Amino acid sequence: MEGSQVQFWSMVAAWLGAVGTISAVIVSLWLASRAGRVRLKVKVQIYSLEGDPEPQAIIWSVTNTGDRRVTIEHVGFRIRQPRIPGDNRAMPRNQPPCVPRILLPGDHAALKIAWQLSTMKELAASKPDRAYVFTGAKYVYARMGTGLKAFFKNTYSESQRPAKP
């Protein structure tokens, strides 16, 4: 090998080493930033007694999939108001009796709020589009289950119909 070829391959090796070092630093910083995040799996369903078409309660099923302890402060719904900018939140007046609730990594909680039908219809009239769990520092949004979406949609469409004479 000539001297110029040795210098060329030494330069290529130095560049590859620098790129590898920078990549390793970026990956380690990314992994370190993810470790402290709140990660929850949230599912929101409607609960009704067998044979009764009217809902009795709403249940938030929350699983802590992260590596840190999480405290659930309250649960509620996000309501989009076109004339008011930003997210609007509707927190139910009555929270589950076990809130605030601490979830360790891997823990699961079922938070149940029993509501009267009139309160649920009032909530449905405000057109909630997502449910949430508030952890004290972060809102974790969840899609609503199909039964809950259908109830809200049917209740809202019933309230928009004109009254029969």
Beta strands, then each sheet from edge to edge (+ up, - down):
strand 1: 40-47
strand 2: 57-64
strand 3: 70-72
strand 4: 74-79
strand 5: 88-90
strand 6: 101-103
strand 7: 108-114
strand 8: 128-134
strand 9: 139-142
sheet 1: 1+ 2- 7+
sheet 2: 3+ 6-
sheet 3: 5+ 4- 8+ 9-
end
